[in-house]
């Protein structure tokens, strides 16, 4: 059965790879995209979505919705051109003279009412817009079937600070709102996503056999950053595509379930740190919600699935 996905994203390179994957997969259907600040500004995210939807012939009528411009912390967001490029697409500058109809934020309400318990929300950027929906429409949000969130780093180094991953660090207040009120939440932290490495050899293979158009220059730009930061890497991780893949391939992951809290002390060194309560007596007795966390992946399954979808060729797991 095709999964109906509402995607919240700050459309940089790895978000773009997720959208390319979705456009080529027969197992998911994007029913709406919320453009948020994060890797880039909200307006750049909107422009990137239009460019990608046109380039990859997304079905007509998918709502594109303006999400949050700033976090619930009230701070001005920091963007990352050194990772994602000036506009979020590496060396590519999209045409911003688009005529795409941009929907009001409350279009999200219509999507949830339309799809109800079929709908899966995938959040691959900051969680500000998703948290806002819980603030405004808590009862309505209980109709959503599942939530998949890219964010966090449990007991491993973060990518913004020693303890914090970018999406959780950018708006930790929003993360705690989502984790407090969200049901059926799966978290894809760096523990799993940083292992979803796409190598230059994989990129060349997809370039040769796939219909992914801008994929190679995007990944070359992205990999250059990662290799400069860590020369031991054999490629670059596609955090957001892996999060989308989790909605259809749970067998790819090793999950554990714990209550989770994020440090929302905005000025302290632990800001954005994700903490899982692993003490069994606390897990049983304190009444907090328990969330599923992906701690590892089966790389062979990831490798074969990703190449199969991106090239349109079924690869064997041999």
C-alpha beads as a LAMMPS data file, in Angstrom:
LAMMPS data file: protein, C-alpha beads

318 atoms
317 bonds

1 atom types
1 bond types

-500.0 500.0 xlo xhi
-500.0 500.0 ylo yhi
-500.0 500.0 zlo zhi

Masses

1 110.0

Atoms # bond

1 1 1 0.000 0.000 0.000
2 1 1 1.363 3.414 -0.968
3 1 1 2.206 5.578 2.045
4 1 1 0.732 9.097 2.113
5 1 1 3.397 11.513 3.341
6 1 1 3.188 15.145 4.421
7 1 1 6.770 16.413 4.381
8 1 1 8.118 19.251 6.542
9 1 1 11.535 20.318 5.249
10 1 1 14.197 23.018 5.079
11 1 1 15.139 22.151 1.534
12 1 1 18.907 21.748 1.369
13 1 1 20.873 19.020 -0.366
14 1 1 19.842 16.023 1.739
15 1 1 16.194 17.177 1.751
16 1 1 16.460 17.377 -2.025
17 1 1 17.752 13.812 -2.210
18 1 1 14.729 12.764 -0.137
19 1 1 12.392 14.490 -2.607
20 1 1 14.154 12.898 -5.589
21 1 1 13.837 9.490 -3.923
22 1 1 10.136 10.128 -3.261
23 1 1 9.532 11.162 -6.874
24 1 1 11.024 7.867 -8.096
25 1 1 9.595 5.512 -5.469
26 1 1 6.384 3.621 -6.136
27 1 1 5.843 3.119 -2.407
28 1 1 5.311 6.705 -1.259
29 1 1 3.095 9.584 -2.317
30 1 1 3.884 13.132 -1.243
31 1 1 0.541 14.802 -0.484
32 1 1 1.961 18.128 0.702
33 1 1 5.234 19.904 1.442
34 1 1 5.765 22.452 4.219
35 1 1 8.675 24.801 3.475
36 1 1 10.571 25.801 6.618
37 1 1 13.676 27.758 7.556
38 1 1 16.715 25.714 8.566
39 1 1 19.409 24.786 6.077
40 1 1 18.224 27.835 4.128
41 1 1 15.641 30.570 4.557
42 1 1 11.970 29.733 4.144
43 1 1 11.820 31.629 0.844
44 1 1 14.791 29.700 -0.544
45 1 1 13.073 26.500 0.567
46 1 1 9.956 27.519 -1.380
47 1 1 12.019 28.283 -4.510
48 1 1 13.848 24.975 -4.233
49 1 1 10.595 23.031 -3.920
50 1 1 9.184 24.675 -7.029
51 1 1 12.374 23.983 -8.972
52 1 1 12.449 20.331 -7.921
53 1 1 8.762 19.715 -8.515
54 1 1 9.122 21.062 -12.038
55 1 1 12.397 19.280 -12.772
56 1 1 11.169 15.897 -11.565
57 1 1 7.595 16.152 -12.867
58 1 1 5.843 15.851 -9.532
59 1 1 2.080 15.422 -9.934
60 1 1 0.112 18.620 -10.294
61 1 1 -1.778 19.859 -7.290
62 1 1 0.589 18.935 -4.450
63 1 1 0.143 21.765 -1.936
64 1 1 3.269 23.726 -1.061
65 1 1 2.823 25.502 2.261
66 1 1 4.829 28.302 3.846
67 1 1 5.977 27.134 7.251
68 1 1 7.999 28.844 9.939
69 1 1 10.527 31.618 9.288
70 1 1 12.071 31.630 12.776
71 1 1 12.171 29.221 15.742
72 1 1 9.947 29.337 18.817
73 1 1 13.015 30.554 20.697
74 1 1 12.600 33.919 18.926
75 1 1 16.189 33.851 17.649
76 1 1 17.265 34.587 14.118
77 1 1 18.166 31.294 12.424
78 1 1 21.653 30.422 11.219
79 1 1 21.942 29.078 7.662
80 1 1 24.647 26.766 6.287
81 1 1 25.837 27.745 2.775
82 1 1 29.145 25.963 3.329
83 1 1 27.209 22.681 3.559
84 1 1 24.248 23.212 1.243
85 1 1 25.245 26.053 -1.054
86 1 1 24.069 29.643 -1.298
87 1 1 20.458 28.671 -1.993
88 1 1 20.469 25.122 -0.643
89 1 1 21.153 23.229 -3.865
90 1 1 24.932 23.191 -3.825
91 1 1 26.264 24.839 -7.007
92 1 1 22.779 25.164 -8.518
93 1 1 20.881 28.450 -8.352
94 1 1 17.192 27.816 -9.082
95 1 1 15.047 30.208 -11.060
96 1 1 13.042 32.146 -8.492
97 1 1 10.611 33.633 -11.011
98 1 1 8.131 30.857 -10.351
99 1 1 4.355 30.954 -10.472
100 1 1 3.802 28.186 -7.955
101 1 1 0.768 28.717 -5.784
102 1 1 1.895 28.885 -2.169
103 1 1 -0.722 27.786 0.335
104 1 1 -1.548 29.282 3.702
105 1 1 -0.179 27.449 6.739
106 1 1 -3.665 26.248 7.638
107 1 1 -3.725 24.136 4.479
108 1 1 -2.079 21.564 6.763
109 1 1 -5.421 21.255 8.559
110 1 1 -7.175 20.341 5.299
111 1 1 -4.536 17.705 4.478
112 1 1 -4.892 16.059 7.890
113 1 1 -8.693 16.138 7.693
114 1 1 -8.567 14.652 4.199
115 1 1 -6.190 11.762 4.894
116 1 1 -6.653 11.296 8.670
117 1 1 -5.301 7.950 9.839
118 1 1 -3.653 7.283 6.471
119 1 1 -1.325 10.250 6.871
120 1 1 2.315 9.993 7.911
121 1 1 4.171 13.202 8.747
122 1 1 7.891 13.220 7.966
123 1 1 9.828 16.122 9.491
124 1 1 13.350 16.467 8.103
125 1 1 14.091 20.037 9.198
126 1 1 13.570 22.151 12.295
127 1 1 10.432 21.202 14.206
128 1 1 8.933 24.679 14.608
129 1 1 6.030 24.285 12.177
130 1 1 5.152 20.831 13.451
131 1 1 5.176 22.067 17.058
132 1 1 2.926 24.964 16.046
133 1 1 0.365 22.479 14.755
134 1 1 0.346 20.749 18.151
135 1 1 -0.134 24.114 19.867
136 1 1 -3.037 25.104 17.613
137 1 1 -4.668 21.775 16.804
138 1 1 -3.750 19.215 19.430
139 1 1 -6.896 17.091 18.941
140 1 1 -6.597 17.174 15.161
141 1 1 -2.982 15.986 15.332
142 1 1 -4.120 12.813 17.089
143 1 1 -5.555 11.730 13.709
144 1 1 -2.084 11.489 12.136
145 1 1 -1.016 7.864 11.851
146 1 1 2.732 8.281 12.499
147 1 1 5.470 10.875 12.816
148 1 1 9.040 10.372 11.568
149 1 1 11.559 12.951 12.754
150 1 1 15.145 13.417 11.648
151 1 1 17.016 14.766 14.621
152 1 1 19.037 14.190 17.737
153 1 1 22.238 12.409 18.703
154 1 1 22.151 9.897 21.556
155 1 1 25.462 9.346 23.378
156 1 1 27.447 10.293 20.266
157 1 1 28.863 13.640 19.066
158 1 1 26.438 16.080 17.497
159 1 1 26.998 18.014 14.286
160 1 1 26.434 21.507 15.693
161 1 1 27.874 21.086 19.174
162 1 1 29.529 18.224 21.010
163 1 1 26.122 16.967 22.159
164 1 1 23.598 18.454 19.749
165 1 1 22.312 17.769 16.229
166 1 1 21.186 20.692 14.041
167 1 1 17.399 20.156 13.946
168 1 1 17.152 19.715 17.721
169 1 1 19.639 22.502 18.433
170 1 1 17.839 24.966 16.155
171 1 1 14.582 24.869 18.123
172 1 1 14.731 22.613 21.192
173 1 1 11.508 24.123 22.540
174 1 1 9.665 22.886 19.455
175 1 1 11.166 19.413 19.786
176 1 1 9.910 19.020 23.344
177 1 1 6.402 20.104 22.319
178 1 1 6.312 17.469 19.584
179 1 1 7.683 14.746 21.867
180 1 1 5.214 15.674 24.607
181 1 1 2.081 15.546 22.463
182 1 1 2.969 13.373 19.471
183 1 1 1.859 9.740 19.270
184 1 1 3.621 7.003 17.291
185 1 1 6.814 9.035 16.930
186 1 1 9.930 7.528 15.371
187 1 1 13.180 9.475 15.766
188 1 1 15.988 9.082 13.212
189 1 1 19.051 10.514 15.001
190 1 1 22.619 10.824 13.792
191 1 1 23.266 7.408 15.340
192 1 1 21.514 5.912 12.301
193 1 1 21.517 8.616 9.642
194 1 1 25.255 9.261 9.629
195 1 1 25.700 5.620 8.558
196 1 1 23.615 6.100 5.392
197 1 1 26.693 6.930 3.349
198 1 1 26.439 7.456 -0.397
199 1 1 29.861 6.976 -1.986
200 1 1 31.153 8.623 -5.164
201 1 1 30.919 5.205 -6.819
202 1 1 27.219 5.013 -5.979
203 1 1 26.738 8.524 -7.323
204 1 1 28.432 7.599 -10.620
205 1 1 26.308 4.465 -10.938
206 1 1 23.100 6.433 -10.356
207 1 1 24.279 9.101 -12.805
208 1 1 24.836 6.441 -15.462
209 1 1 21.643 4.426 -15.057
210 1 1 19.166 6.681 -13.253
211 1 1 17.028 9.673 -14.145
212 1 1 18.126 11.814 -11.253
213 1 1 19.355 14.826 -13.268
214 1 1 21.007 17.145 -10.707
215 1 1 21.870 14.391 -8.220
216 1 1 25.572 14.169 -9.089
217 1 1 26.517 17.878 -8.742
218 1 1 24.514 18.049 -5.513
219 1 1 26.296 15.060 -4.018
220 1 1 29.732 16.195 -5.183
221 1 1 29.201 19.527 -3.411
222 1 1 27.868 17.803 -0.278
223 1 1 30.629 15.175 -0.187
224 1 1 33.316 17.823 -0.569
225 1 1 32.161 19.426 2.683
226 1 1 32.055 16.127 4.564
227 1 1 35.451 15.000 3.278
228 1 1 37.042 18.305 4.279
229 1 1 35.621 17.917 7.765
230 1 1 36.441 14.211 8.076
231 1 1 38.855 12.788 5.463
232 1 1 38.174 9.251 6.690
233 1 1 34.636 9.302 5.267
234 1 1 34.006 7.373 2.052
235 1 1 31.130 9.633 0.991
236 1 1 28.355 11.721 2.528
237 1 1 25.327 10.738 4.629
238 1 1 21.814 11.347 3.353
239 1 1 20.080 11.927 6.679
240 1 1 16.744 13.054 5.285
241 1 1 16.318 10.439 2.579
242 1 1 16.966 7.748 5.190
243 1 1 14.220 9.229 7.370
244 1 1 11.777 9.030 4.480
245 1 1 12.918 5.471 3.717
246 1 1 12.102 4.475 7.302
247 1 1 8.395 4.951 6.599
248 1 1 8.420 2.044 4.135
249 1 1 11.399 -0.096 5.195
250 1 1 11.428 -0.569 8.975
251 1 1 13.382 -3.800 8.452
252 1 1 16.358 -1.621 7.564
253 1 1 16.725 -0.383 11.151
254 1 1 17.514 -1.465 14.673
255 1 1 15.056 0.325 16.959
256 1 1 14.829 0.784 20.699
257 1 1 12.119 2.681 22.560
258 1 1 12.596 5.158 25.401
259 1 1 11.147 8.354 26.839
260 1 1 13.083 11.273 25.312
261 1 1 13.700 14.807 26.499
262 1 1 15.696 17.567 24.815
263 1 1 17.663 20.159 26.768
264 1 1 16.058 23.541 26.040
265 1 1 18.431 25.735 28.077
266 1 1 19.175 28.098 25.197
267 1 1 22.408 29.538 26.588
268 1 1 23.993 26.461 28.080
269 1 1 26.487 24.068 26.484
270 1 1 23.926 21.223 26.544
271 1 1 21.374 23.078 24.391
272 1 1 19.617 20.651 22.059
273 1 1 21.052 17.530 23.667
274 1 1 18.714 14.561 23.238
275 1 1 18.408 12.405 26.347
276 1 1 16.819 8.973 26.393
277 1 1 15.657 7.639 29.748
278 1 1 17.203 4.167 29.821
279 1 1 16.638 3.291 33.488
280 1 1 13.978 0.570 33.369
281 1 1 12.252 1.590 36.598
282 1 1 11.954 5.208 35.422
283 1 1 10.806 4.096 31.983
284 1 1 7.975 2.139 33.582
285 1 1 6.863 4.482 36.321
286 1 1 7.160 8.144 35.388
287 1 1 4.367 8.183 32.795
288 1 1 6.312 9.850 29.972
289 1 1 5.607 8.932 26.389
290 1 1 7.906 6.344 24.901
291 1 1 9.282 7.014 21.422
292 1 1 10.911 4.657 18.958
293 1 1 14.516 5.543 18.110
294 1 1 16.596 4.159 15.233
295 1 1 20.079 3.436 16.560
296 1 1 21.549 1.557 13.619
297 1 1 20.887 0.520 10.016
298 1 1 21.476 -2.530 7.881
299 1 1 23.744 -0.877 5.355
300 1 1 23.357 -3.609 2.717
301 1 1 19.578 -3.178 2.744
302 1 1 19.973 0.590 2.504
303 1 1 22.491 0.268 -0.331
304 1 1 20.353 -2.029 -2.463
305 1 1 17.107 -0.170 -1.870
306 1 1 18.571 3.260 -2.536
307 1 1 20.289 2.212 -5.755
308 1 1 17.224 0.292 -6.931
309 1 1 14.891 3.255 -6.496
310 1 1 17.309 5.862 -7.828
311 1 1 18.110 3.868 -10.971
312 1 1 14.806 2.098 -11.530
313 1 1 16.684 -1.219 -11.585
314 1 1 16.012 -3.966 -9.100
315 1 1 19.277 -4.959 -7.428
316 1 1 19.644 -8.303 -5.708
317 1 1 20.769 -8.510 -2.098
318 1 1 23.576 -10.938 -3.034

Bonds

1 1 1 2
2 1 2 3
3 1 3 4
4 1 4 5
5 1 5 6
6 1 6 7
7 1 7 8
8 1 8 9
9 1 9 10
10 1 10 11
11 1 11 12
12 1 12 13
13 1 13 14
14 1 14 15
15 1 15 16
16 1 16 17
17 1 17 18
18 1 18 19
19 1 19 20
20 1 20 21
21 1 21 22
22 1 22 23
23 1 23 24
24 1 24 25
25 1 25 26
26 1 26 27
27 1 27 28
28 1 28 29
29 1 29 30
30 1 30 31
31 1 31 32
32 1 32 33
33 1 33 34
34 1 34 35
35 1 35 36
36 1 36 37
37 1 37 38
38 1 38 39
39 1 39 40
40 1 40 41
41 1 41 42
42 1 42 43
43 1 43 44
44 1 44 45
45 1 45 46
46 1 46 47
47 1 47 48
48 1 48 49
49 1 49 50
50 1 50 51
51 1 51 52
52 1 52 53
53 1 53 54
54 1 54 55
55 1 55 56
56 1 56 57
57 1 57 58
58 1 58 59
59 1 59 60
60 1 60 61
61 1 61 62
62 1 62 63
63 1 63 64
64 1 64 65
65 1 65 66
66 1 66 67
67 1 67 68
68 1 68 69
69 1 69 70
70 1 70 71
71 1 71 72
72 1 72 73
73 1 73 74
74 1 74 75
75 1 75 76
76 1 76 77
77 1 77 78
78 1 78 79
79 1 79 80
80 1 80 81
81 1 81 82
82 1 82 83
83 1 83 84
84 1 84 85
85 1 85 86
86 1 86 87
87 1 87 88
88 1 88 89
89 1 89 90
90 1 90 91
91 1 91 92
92 1 92 93
93 1 93 94
94 1 94 95
95 1 95 96
96 1 96 97
97 1 97 98
98 1 98 99
99 1 99 100
100 1 100 101
101 1 101 102
102 1 102 103
103 1 103 104
104 1 104 105
105 1 105 106
106 1 106 107
107 1 107 108
108 1 108 109
109 1 109 110
110 1 110 111
111 1 111 112
112 1 112 113
113 1 113 114
114 1 114 115
115 1 115 116
116 1 116 117
117 1 117 118
118 1 118 119
119 1 119 120
120 1 120 121
121 1 121 122
122 1 122 123
123 1 123 124
124 1 124 125
125 1 125 126
126 1 126 127
127 1 127 128
128 1 128 129
129 1 129 130
130 1 130 131
131 1 131 132
132 1 132 133
133 1 133 134
134 1 134 135
135 1 135 136
136 1 136 137
137 1 137 138
138 1 138 139
139 1 139 140
140 1 140 141
141 1 141 142
142 1 142 143
143 1 143 144
144 1 144 145
145 1 145 146
146 1 146 147
147 1 147 148
148 1 148 149
149 1 149 150
150 1 150 151
151 1 151 152
152 1 152 153
153 1 153 154
154 1 154 155
155 1 155 156
156 1 156 157
157 1 157 158
158 1 158 159
159 1 159 160
160 1 160 161
161 1 161 162
162 1 162 163
163 1 163 164
164 1 164 165
165 1 165 166
166 1 166 167
167 1 167 168
168 1 168 169
169 1 169 170
170 1 170 171
171 1 171 172
172 1 172 173
173 1 173 174
174 1 174 175
175 1 175 176
176 1 176 177
177 1 177 178
178 1 178 179
179 1 179 180
180 1 180 181
181 1 181 182
182 1 182 183
183 1 183 184
184 1 184 185
185 1 185 186
186 1 186 187
187 1 187 188
188 1 188 189
189 1 189 190
190 1 190 191
191 1 191 192
192 1 192 193
193 1 193 194
194 1 194 195
195 1 195 196
196 1 196 197
197 1 197 198
198 1 198 199
199 1 199 200
200 1 200 201
201 1 201 202
202 1 202 203
203 1 203 204
204 1 204 205
205 1 205 206
206 1 206 207
207 1 207 208
208 1 208 209
209 1 209 210
210 1 210 211
211 1 211 212
212 1 212 213
213 1 213 214
214 1 214 215
215 1 215 216
216 1 216 217
217 1 217 218
218 1 218 219
219 1 219 220
220 1 220 221
221 1 221 222
222 1 222 223
223 1 223 224
224 1 224 225
225 1 225 226
226 1 226 227
227 1 227 228
228 1 228 229
229 1 229 230
230 1 230 231
231 1 231 232
232 1 232 233
233 1 233 234
234 1 234 235
235 1 235 236
236 1 236 237
237 1 237 238
238 1 238 239
239 1 239 240
240 1 240 241
241 1 241 242
242 1 242 243
243 1 243 244
244 1 244 245
245 1 245 246
246 1 246 247
247 1 247 248
248 1 248 249
249 1 249 250
250 1 250 251
251 1 251 252
252 1 252 253
253 1 253 254
254 1 254 255
255 1 255 256
256 1 256 257
257 1 257 258
258 1 258 259
259 1 259 260
260 1 260 261
261 1 261 262
262 1 262 263
263 1 263 264
264 1 264 265
265 1 265 266
266 1 266 267
267 1 267 268
268 1 268 269
269 1 269 270
270 1 270 271
271 1 271 272
272 1 272 273
273 1 273 274
274 1 274 275
275 1 275 276
276 1 276 277
277 1 277 278
278 1 278 279
279 1 279 280
280 1 280 281
281 1 281 282
282 1 282 283
283 1 283 284
284 1 284 285
285 1 285 286
286 1 286 287
287 1 287 288
288 1 288 289
289 1 289 290
290 1 290 291
291 1 291 292
292 1 292 293
293 1 293 294
294 1 294 295
295 1 295 296
296 1 296 297
297 1 297 298
298 1 298 299
299 1 299 300
300 1 300 301
301 1 301 302
302 1 302 303
303 1 303 304
304 1 304 305
305 1 305 306
306 1 306 307
307 1 307 308
308 1 308 309
309 1 309 310
310 1 310 311
311 1 311 312
312 1 312 313
313 1 313 314
314 1 314 315
315 1 315 316
316 1 316 317
317 1 317 318
